[in-house]
Amino acid sequence: MSETIGKHIAIYGKGGIGKSTTTSNISASLAAAGYRVIQIGCDPKSDSTTILLGGNDLPTVLDTLREQSKVRLEDISAVGFGGVLCIEAGGPVPGVGCAGRGINAAVDLLQELHLFEEYKPDFVLYDVLGDSRRGLVVGVTGYSRPNPVLLPTTGVSDMAGRQSLVIREKRLGAIGAYLGEIPPLIESFEQNSIAQRIRTFSQTAPDDIVEALRVMNRINGAGLIIHGARGCAAVQLSLSPGGAWATTNLDERDTIMGSDAVLRKAIIALYSRHHPRVIFVVATPVVAINNDDIRSVATELSDELDIPVIPVICDGFRSRIAATGYDAAKQAILKSGPLVDGEQRQEIEQTASPVSTVLNGKRVYLGLPISAAVTVVSLVHSAGGTIAGISVDHIDAGHLDDLKALQQLQPGIVLHVAGGQPFEEAGLLHRIKPELYLGTPERAVWAARAGIPAVAATTEEILKCGGLQHLLRQTHKALANPAFVRRLARDVTPPYTDAWYRRSPDWHIKLEVK
């Protein structure tokens, strides 16, 4: 693109602090000094150029795009004070949709009309609502030479008014990457000096949305709206294939123009079909990026439908700890009132049968949440076994007592902290070679593929009444019939090479440097 398209200056900040007045005065002053000036309003209120146009309104780019298949420059512009060419990008109402993407669409059209090349402005000024500046940077920097100047006005805030959970890393010092003994973790949590670790390679990324959906699906009489692109709802097909849920299936237009109408329609349709006692609206990364205001729609429909309609604020990317989704779900449930009855509460059984010696000296590896692991360690010991190692998804300050209990039950246990990293656990199992694996289904399958007798059980199955006795019975069956996993290991191609197994399981886990 030509270097003669002028200097691009963006003045951005939150509403009501004088951005439009400031921008218009700068434009007028530059025009009076003999410069060719374009002012582009990038606020959904579309009133940036009103002063320059003597109080008259101007059709916005996005409104015109909706109404006309072919748009000319004269359809979306007007000459104002001092010859300033005035344009209003327009957009969704504040807090709904992505105003930043509206700017992108507007600038795309201006590029197609060759505005900057043909008009050859000396200055292009953008009057930008603070929430929209992300889109401005993406949209404008591609079309301007040199790069635009971004001028924040006093009081600008990032994602103004958005209420987010404090992620577990900040609230509880949660860590999602660790391999070693337990005492250093106890010491760091007691001294509040948690050293965060990162992976230079990660097989999968923890997802708070999946964790939130696991919790929400256990609420009797609840309906779920997964607010985002339909891909965000894919996991729900396995969690609750026939349940009372729907997705808003947002597309590109919804993310630009706002999705409040789509959300409202989905909630009403779900209520009409299933008549749930409560509806939870689970936010997704699309909603988080766009800063959509789903609370307003939820509040309005709560009154209209006479049931609680409650947002579940998930971001999908702010936290590396999937359990942040549990926090989001818990927060939403607490707002919903007394919907979880006593029959849904877990009854934790603390002791196992004292007569069982099914393990008889065998080394057992656990792949369970740490709260369940403490109980199962006691079970393994009472059944005559020892712990070869434990893999958990995450550890935080709330687990301090559990860590101390594990250390007391069996000093020297190797603790592996990793959510969704089966390649790490496969390397550990290859080195440790336990004689039995007890863990969640998604973890136990990898042990079985390695030829290790494995018992799959969820935390709920373990901690419910009679759960530990059932676990012992399944353990006896697995040890008595090892032929299945041996055949599985023989017939299934190993997912990793011998070279990989020779590497240290934690070679890619590094201390985070800030």
C-alpha positions as CSV (number, residue, x, y, z in Angstrom):
1,M,0.0,0.0,0.0
2,S,1.1,3.5,-0.7
3,E,2.9,5.5,2.0
4,T,0.7,8.6,1.2
5,I,-2.3,7.6,3.3
6,G,-1.5,9.9,6.2
7,K,-1.0,9.7,9.9
8,H,-3.5,7.5,11.7
9,I,-4.3,8.6,15.3
10,A,-6.7,6.8,17.6
11,I,-8.2,8.5,20.7
12,Y,-9.8,5.9,22.9
13,G,-11.3,5.6,26.3
14,K,-14.5,4.7,28.1
15,G,-17.8,6.5,27.5
16,G,-18.7,10.0,28.8
17,I,-15.2,11.4,29.3
18,G,-15.0,13.7,26.3
19,K,-13.4,11.6,23.6
20,S,-15.7,12.8,20.8
21,T,-15.4,16.5,21.8
22,T,-11.6,16.2,21.9
23,T,-11.3,14.3,18.6
24,S,-13.7,16.7,16.8
25,N,-11.7,19.8,18.1
26,I,-8.4,18.2,16.9
27,S,-9.9,17.5,13.5
28,A,-11.3,21.0,13.2
29,S,-7.9,22.5,14.2
30,L,-6.0,20.4,11.7
31,A,-8.5,21.3,9.0
32,A,-8.2,25.0,9.8
33,A,-4.4,24.6,9.5
34,G,-4.8,23.4,5.9
35,Y,-4.6,19.6,6.4
36,R,-6.8,17.1,4.7
37,V,-8.6,15.2,7.6
38,I,-10.8,12.2,8.0
39,Q,-12.6,11.5,11.3
40,I,-14.0,8.0,11.8
41,G,-16.3,7.4,14.8
42,C,-15.8,4.0,16.3
43,D,-18.4,4.1,19.0
44,P,-21.8,2.2,18.8
45,K,-23.5,5.5,19.8
46,S,-22.5,6.9,16.4
47,D,-22.3,10.5,17.5
48,S,-18.6,11.2,17.1
49,T,-19.0,13.5,14.1
50,T,-22.2,15.2,15.2
51,I,-20.3,18.4,16.3
52,L,-18.5,18.6,12.9
53,L,-21.8,18.1,11.0
54,G,-23.7,20.8,12.9
55,G,-25.8,18.4,14.9
56,N,-26.8,16.2,12.0
57,D,-26.6,12.4,12.2
58,L,-24.7,10.3,9.7
59,P,-25.7,6.8,8.4
60,T,-23.2,4.3,9.8
61,V,-21.1,1.9,7.8
62,L,-22.6,-1.2,9.5
63,D,-26.2,0.0,9.2
64,T,-25.6,0.7,5.5
65,L,-24.0,-2.7,4.9
66,R,-27.0,-4.4,6.4
67,E,-29.4,-2.5,4.2
68,Q,-27.6,-2.3,0.9
69,S,-25.7,-4.9,-1.1
70,K,-23.5,-2.3,-2.7
71,V,-22.2,0.7,-0.7
72,R,-20.6,3.8,-2.2
73,L,-18.4,6.3,-0.3
74,E,-21.1,9.0,-0.5
75,D,-23.6,6.7,1.2
76,I,-21.5,6.6,4.4
77,S,-19.7,9.9,4.5
78,A,-20.4,13.6,4.7
79,V,-18.1,16.7,4.7
80,G,-18.2,18.6,7.9
81,F,-16.6,21.7,9.5
82,G,-13.5,22.9,7.6
83,G,-13.8,20.1,5.0
84,V,-13.3,17.2,7.5
85,L,-14.6,14.0,5.9
86,C,-16.8,12.4,8.5
87,I,-17.6,8.6,8.8
88,E,-19.3,6.6,11.5
89,A,-18.4,2.9,11.7
90,G,-21.4,2.1,14.0
91,G,-21.8,-1.2,15.8
92,P,-23.9,-3.1,18.4
93,V,-25.2,-1.5,21.5
94,P,-22.6,-1.1,24.2
95,G,-21.8,-4.3,26.1
96,V,-23.3,-6.6,23.4
97,G,-21.2,-8.0,20.6
98,C,-17.8,-7.0,19.6
99,A,-17.5,-3.3,18.7
100,G,-13.8,-4.0,17.8
101,R,-14.9,-6.4,15.1
102,G,-17.4,-3.8,13.9
103,I,-14.4,-1.5,13.3
104,N,-12.7,-4.2,11.4
105,A,-15.7,-4.6,9.1
106,A,-15.9,-0.8,8.6
107,V,-12.2,-0.4,7.8
108,D,-12.4,-3.4,5.4
109,L,-15.1,-1.5,3.4
110,L,-13.1,1.7,3.4
111,Q,-10.2,-0.2,2.0
112,E,-12.3,-1.7,-0.7
113,L,-13.5,1.8,-1.6
114,H,-9.8,2.9,-1.8
115,L,-10.7,5.8,0.5
116,F,-7.2,6.4,1.8
117,E,-5.5,6.2,-1.5
118,E,-7.9,8.4,-3.4
119,Y,-8.7,11.0,-0.7
120,K,-5.0,11.1,0.4
121,P,-5.6,12.4,3.9
122,D,-2.8,14.0,6.0
123,F,-4.5,12.8,9.1
124,V,-7.1,10.1,10.0
125,L,-8.5,10.3,13.5
126,Y,-10.4,7.5,15.1
127,D,-12.8,8.1,18.0
128,V,-12.8,4.8,19.8
129,L,-14.8,3.4,22.7
130,G,-12.4,1.9,25.2
131,D,-13.8,-1.7,24.8
132,S,-13.2,-1.5,21.1
133,R,-9.6,-0.7,20.9
134,R,-8.5,-4.3,20.5
135,G,-10.4,-4.4,17.2
136,L,-9.0,-1.0,16.2
137,V,-5.4,-2.2,16.6
138,V,-6.1,-5.4,14.5
139,G,-8.1,-3.5,11.8
140,V,-6.2,-0.3,11.4
141,T,-2.6,-1.3,11.7
142,G,-3.0,-3.5,8.6
143,Y,-4.0,-0.4,6.5
144,S,-1.9,2.4,7.8
145,R,1.8,3.4,7.2
146,P,3.4,4.2,9.5
147,N,1.7,2.4,12.4
148,P,-1.1,4.3,14.0
149,V,-0.7,6.4,17.2
150,L,-2.9,5.2,20.0
151,L,-3.8,7.9,22.6
152,P,-5.6,6.6,25.7
153,T,-7.8,9.1,27.5
154,T,-8.1,9.4,31.3
155,G,-10.1,6.7,32.9
156,V,-9.8,4.1,30.2
157,S,-10.5,0.6,31.6
158,D,-10.0,-2.8,30.0
159,M,-13.2,-4.7,29.5
160,A,-15.0,-2.1,31.5
161,G,-17.7,-3.4,33.9
162,R,-16.9,-7.0,33.2
163,Q,-17.1,-9.2,36.4
164,S,-14.7,-12.1,36.2
165,L,-13.6,-14.8,38.6
166,V,-10.2,-14.5,40.2
167,I,-8.4,-17.4,38.7
168,R,-7.1,-20.1,40.9
169,E,-3.4,-19.3,40.2
170,K,-4.0,-15.9,41.9
171,R,-6.5,-16.9,44.5
172,L,-5.0,-20.2,45.8
173,G,-1.6,-20.3,44.2
174,A,-2.7,-23.2,42.1
175,I,0.0,-25.0,40.0
176,G,-0.7,-27.3,37.1
177,A,2.9,-28.6,36.4
178,Y,5.1,-30.4,38.9
179,L,7.0,-33.7,39.3
180,G,8.7,-34.5,42.6
181,E,8.2,-35.3,46.3
182,I,5.5,-33.7,48.5
183,P,7.5,-31.8,51.2
184,P,8.7,-29.0,48.9
185,L,5.0,-28.3,48.0
186,I,3.9,-28.3,51.6
187,E,6.7,-25.8,52.5
188,S,5.9,-23.5,49.6
189,F,2.2,-23.4,50.4
190,E,2.9,-22.8,54.1
191,Q,5.2,-19.9,53.3
192,N,3.0,-18.6,50.5
193,S,5.9,-18.7,48.1
194,I,4.5,-20.8,45.2
195,A,6.9,-21.1,42.3
196,Q,4.8,-21.4,39.2
197,R,6.0,-23.9,36.5
198,I,5.2,-23.9,32.8
199,R,5.4,-26.5,30.1
200,T,7.5,-25.8,27.0
201,F,5.3,-28.5,25.4
202,S,1.7,-29.4,26.2
203,Q,-0.3,-32.2,24.7
204,T,-3.7,-30.6,25.6
205,A,-4.7,-27.4,27.3
206,P,-6.9,-27.5,30.4
207,D,-10.4,-26.2,29.8
208,D,-12.5,-24.6,32.5
209,I,-15.6,-24.9,30.3
210,V,-15.4,-28.7,30.4
211,E,-15.0,-28.7,34.1
212,A,-18.0,-26.3,34.6
213,L,-20.2,-28.5,32.4
214,R,-19.3,-31.6,34.4
215,V,-20.6,-29.9,37.5
216,M,-23.7,-28.3,35.9
217,N,-24.8,-31.6,34.3
218,R,-25.2,-33.1,37.8
219,I,-27.9,-30.6,38.8
220,N,-31.3,-32.2,38.7
221,G,-33.9,-30.2,36.8
222,A,-31.4,-27.7,35.3
223,G,-31.2,-26.6,31.7
224,L,-27.9,-25.5,30.0
225,I,-27.3,-22.9,27.3
226,I,-23.8,-23.1,26.0
227,H,-23.3,-19.6,24.6
228,G,-20.8,-19.7,21.8
229,A,-19.9,-21.4,18.5
230,R,-21.3,-24.9,18.4
231,G,-17.8,-26.4,18.6
232,C,-17.7,-25.1,22.2
233,A,-20.5,-27.5,23.0
234,A,-19.0,-30.6,21.5
235,V,-18.0,-32.1,24.8
236,Q,-21.7,-31.9,25.9
237,L,-22.5,-34.6,23.4
238,S,-20.6,-37.1,25.6
239,L,-21.5,-35.5,29.0
240,S,-25.3,-35.4,28.4
241,P,-26.3,-36.5,24.9
242,G,-30.0,-36.5,25.7
243,G,-30.1,-33.8,28.3
244,A,-31.9,-30.4,28.5
245,W,-29.3,-28.2,26.8
246,A,-28.7,-26.2,23.7
247,T,-26.1,-24.0,22.1
248,T,-26.5,-20.5,20.7
249,N,-24.3,-21.5,17.7
250,L,-22.8,-18.1,17.3
251,D,-21.5,-17.1,13.8
252,E,-19.3,-14.3,12.7
253,R,-22.3,-11.9,12.2
254,D,-23.3,-12.5,15.8
255,T,-19.9,-11.7,17.2
256,I,-19.8,-8.4,15.3
257,M,-23.4,-7.3,15.7
258,G,-24.1,-8.7,19.2
259,S,-25.7,-11.9,20.3
260,D,-28.3,-10.9,22.8
261,A,-31.2,-11.7,20.5
262,V,-29.8,-15.1,19.7
263,L,-29.2,-15.9,23.4
264,R,-32.7,-14.8,24.3
265,K,-34.2,-17.0,21.6
266,A,-32.2,-20.0,22.7
267,I,-33.2,-19.6,26.4
268,I,-36.9,-19.3,25.5
269,A,-36.8,-22.3,23.2
270,L,-35.0,-24.4,25.9
271,Y,-37.6,-23.4,28.5
272,S,-40.5,-24.2,26.2
273,R,-39.2,-27.7,25.4
274,H,-37.9,-28.9,28.8
275,H,-39.4,-26.6,31.5
276,P,-36.3,-26.7,33.7
277,R,-36.3,-25.4,37.3
278,V,-33.2,-23.2,36.5
279,I,-31.3,-22.3,33.3
280,F,-27.5,-21.8,33.4
281,V,-25.9,-19.9,30.6
282,V,-22.3,-21.1,30.2
283,A,-20.1,-18.4,28.6
284,T,-17.3,-19.5,26.2
285,P,-14.2,-17.8,24.8
286,V,-16.1,-16.1,22.1
287,V,-18.3,-14.3,24.6
288,A,-15.3,-13.5,26.8
289,I,-13.3,-12.0,23.9
290,N,-16.3,-10.0,22.7
291,N,-17.3,-8.9,26.3
292,D,-21.0,-9.7,25.6
293,D,-23.3,-8.7,28.5
294,I,-25.2,-11.9,29.1
295,R,-26.2,-10.8,32.6
296,S,-28.7,-8.3,31.2
297,V,-30.5,-11.0,29.1
298,A,-30.4,-13.4,32.0
299,T,-31.9,-10.9,34.4
300,E,-34.7,-10.0,32.0
301,L,-35.6,-13.6,31.3
302,S,-35.5,-14.6,35.0
303,D,-38.4,-12.2,35.5
304,E,-40.2,-13.2,32.3
305,L,-40.0,-17.0,32.8
306,D,-40.2,-16.8,36.6
307,I,-37.2,-19.1,37.0
308,P,-33.5,-18.3,37.8
309,V,-31.5,-17.7,34.6
310,I,-27.9,-17.5,35.7
311,P,-24.7,-16.9,33.8
312,V,-21.7,-19.2,34.4
313,I,-18.7,-17.0,33.6
314,C,-16.0,-19.2,31.9
315,D,-13.2,-17.8,29.7
316,G,-11.5,-20.9,28.5
317,F,-8.1,-19.3,28.4
318,R,-7.3,-17.1,31.3
319,S,-6.4,-19.9,33.7
320,R,-4.2,-22.9,33.1
321,I,-6.1,-24.8,35.9
322,A,-9.3,-26.5,34.7
323,A,-10.8,-26.4,38.2
324,T,-11.4,-22.7,37.7
325,G,-14.5,-23.9,35.8
326,Y,-15.6,-25.7,39.0
327,D,-15.3,-22.3,40.8
328,A,-17.5,-20.7,38.1
329,A,-20.1,-23.4,38.4
330,K,-20.1,-23.3,42.2
331,Q,-20.6,-19.5,42.1
332,A,-23.5,-19.9,39.8
333,I,-25.1,-22.7,41.9
334,L,-24.9,-20.6,45.0
335,K,-26.8,-17.9,43.2
336,S,-29.5,-20.3,42.1
337,G,-30.9,-21.0,45.5
338,P,-31.7,-24.4,47.1
339,L,-31.7,-26.5,44.0
340,V,-29.3,-29.2,45.1
341,D,-31.1,-31.5,47.5
342,G,-29.6,-33.9,50.1
343,E,-29.9,-36.9,47.8
344,Q,-27.3,-35.3,45.4
345,R,-24.7,-34.8,48.1
346,Q,-21.8,-37.2,48.3
347,E,-21.5,-39.5,51.3
348,I,-17.8,-39.9,52.0
349,E,-16.8,-43.3,53.3
350,Q,-13.5,-43.0,55.3
351,T,-12.6,-46.7,55.9
352,A,-12.3,-49.8,53.8
353,S,-12.9,-53.4,54.7
354,P,-10.3,-54.4,57.3
355,V,-10.1,-58.0,56.1
356,S,-9.1,-57.4,52.5
357,T,-5.5,-58.2,51.5
358,V,-6.1,-58.3,47.8
359,L,-3.0,-56.2,46.9
360,N,-0.6,-58.3,49.0
361,G,2.5,-56.1,48.6
362,K,1.8,-54.8,45.1
363,R,2.9,-51.3,44.0
364,V,-0.1,-49.2,42.9
365,Y,-0.1,-46.0,40.9
366,L,-3.0,-43.5,41.4
367,G,-4.4,-41.1,38.9
368,L,-7.1,-39.3,40.9
369,P,-8.0,-35.9,42.3
370,I,-6.0,-35.4,45.5
371,S,-9.0,-35.4,47.8
372,A,-9.9,-38.9,46.6
373,A,-6.3,-40.0,46.5
374,V,-5.9,-39.6,50.3
375,T,-8.8,-42.0,50.9
376,V,-7.5,-44.5,48.3
377,V,-4.0,-44.4,49.7
378,S,-5.5,-45.6,53.1
379,L,-7.4,-48.3,51.2
380,V,-4.3,-49.5,49.3
381,H,-2.4,-49.7,52.6
382,S,-5.2,-51.6,54.4
383,A,-5.3,-54.0,51.4
384,G,-1.6,-54.7,51.8
385,G,-0.2,-52.5,48.9
386,T,2.1,-49.5,48.6
387,I,1.9,-46.4,46.5
388,A,4.2,-46.1,43.5
389,G,3.2,-42.6,42.6
390,I,0.2,-40.2,42.2
391,S,-0.9,-38.1,39.2
392,V,-3.4,-35.2,39.9
393,D,-4.7,-32.4,37.6
394,H,-3.7,-29.6,39.9
395,I,-2.6,-28.6,43.4
396,D,-3.5,-25.4,45.3
397,A,-3.4,-24.0,48.8
398,G,-6.7,-25.7,49.6
399,H,-5.0,-29.1,49.3
400,L,-2.4,-28.4,52.0
401,D,-4.0,-30.7,54.6
402,D,-4.3,-33.4,51.9
403,L,-0.6,-33.0,51.0
404,K,0.3,-33.4,54.7
405,A,-2.0,-36.4,55.1
406,L,-0.3,-38.1,52.0
407,Q,3.1,-37.4,53.4
408,Q,2.2,-38.9,56.8
409,L,0.6,-41.9,55.2
410,Q,3.6,-42.8,53.0
411,P,6.7,-40.5,53.0
412,G,8.5,-40.2,49.7
413,I,5.5,-40.5,47.4
414,V,6.3,-39.0,43.9
415,L,3.6,-36.5,43.0
416,H,2.9,-35.7,39.3
417,V,0.8,-32.6,38.7
418,A,-0.6,-32.6,35.1
419,G,-4.0,-32.2,33.6
420,G,-4.5,-33.6,30.1
421,Q,-0.8,-34.6,29.6
422,P,-1.0,-38.4,29.0
423,F,2.5,-38.4,27.4
424,E,4.0,-37.4,30.7
425,E,2.2,-40.1,32.7
426,A,3.1,-42.7,30.1
427,G,6.7,-41.9,30.6
428,L,6.4,-42.2,34.3
429,L,4.5,-45.5,34.1
430,H,7.2,-46.8,31.8
431,R,9.9,-46.0,34.4
432,I,8.0,-46.9,37.5
433,K,6.3,-50.1,36.2
434,P,3.5,-50.4,38.8
435,E,1.6,-53.6,39.2
436,L,-1.8,-51.9,39.3
437,Y,-3.3,-48.6,38.2
438,L,-6.3,-47.0,40.0
439,G,-7.6,-43.8,38.3
440,T,-10.2,-41.9,36.5
441,P,-11.3,-43.4,33.2
442,E,-9.4,-40.9,31.0
443,R,-6.2,-41.7,32.8
444,A,-6.7,-45.5,33.4
445,V,-7.0,-46.2,29.6
446,W,-3.4,-45.2,29.1
447,A,-2.2,-47.6,31.8
448,A,-4.2,-50.4,30.2
449,R,-2.6,-49.6,26.8
450,A,0.8,-50.0,28.5
451,G,-0.2,-53.5,29.7
452,I,-0.8,-52.5,33.4
453,P,-3.9,-53.9,35.1
454,A,-6.1,-50.9,35.5
455,V,-9.3,-50.0,37.4
456,A,-11.3,-47.0,36.2
457,A,-13.4,-45.1,38.7
458,T,-14.6,-41.5,39.1
459,T,-14.3,-39.6,42.3
460,E,-18.0,-39.9,42.9
461,E,-17.9,-43.7,42.5
462,I,-15.1,-43.9,45.0
463,L,-16.4,-41.6,47.7
464,K,-20.1,-42.7,47.6
465,C,-21.5,-45.1,50.1
466,G,-19.9,-48.6,49.4
467,G,-17.6,-47.1,46.9
468,L,-14.4,-48.4,48.4
469,Q,-15.6,-51.9,48.7
470,H,-16.7,-51.8,45.1
471,L,-13.2,-50.5,44.1
472,L,-11.6,-53.5,46.0
473,R,-13.8,-55.9,44.1
474,Q,-12.9,-54.4,40.7
475,T,-9.2,-54.5,41.8
476,H,-9.5,-58.2,42.5
477,K,-11.0,-58.8,39.1
478,A,-8.3,-56.8,37.3
479,L,-5.4,-58.6,39.0
480,A,-7.0,-62.0,38.6
481,N,-7.5,-61.5,34.8
482,P,-4.4,-59.7,33.4
483,A,-4.8,-61.3,29.9
484,F,-6.9,-58.4,28.6
485,V,-4.3,-55.6,29.2
486,R,-1.5,-57.9,28.0
487,R,-3.3,-58.5,24.7
488,L,-4.1,-54.8,24.5
489,A,-0.4,-53.8,24.9
490,R,0.6,-56.4,22.3
491,D,-1.9,-55.5,19.7
492,V,-2.1,-51.7,20.0
493,T,0.8,-49.7,18.5
494,P,2.5,-47.8,21.3
495,P,1.8,-44.0,21.0
496,Y,5.4,-43.0,21.9
497,T,8.8,-44.1,20.7
498,D,11.5,-45.7,22.8
499,A,13.5,-42.5,22.5
500,W,10.7,-40.7,24.2
501,Y,10.5,-43.1,27.0
502,R,14.2,-42.7,27.6
503,R,13.8,-39.0,28.3
504,S,13.1,-37.6,31.7
505,P,9.3,-37.2,32.2
506,D,9.7,-33.6,33.3
507,W,12.4,-32.4,30.9
508,H,9.9,-29.7,29.5
509,I,8.6,-28.4,32.8
510,K,10.4,-25.2,33.7
511,L,10.1,-22.6,36.4
512,E,8.1,-19.6,35.1
513,V,10.2,-16.5,34.6
514,K,8.5,-13.1,35.0
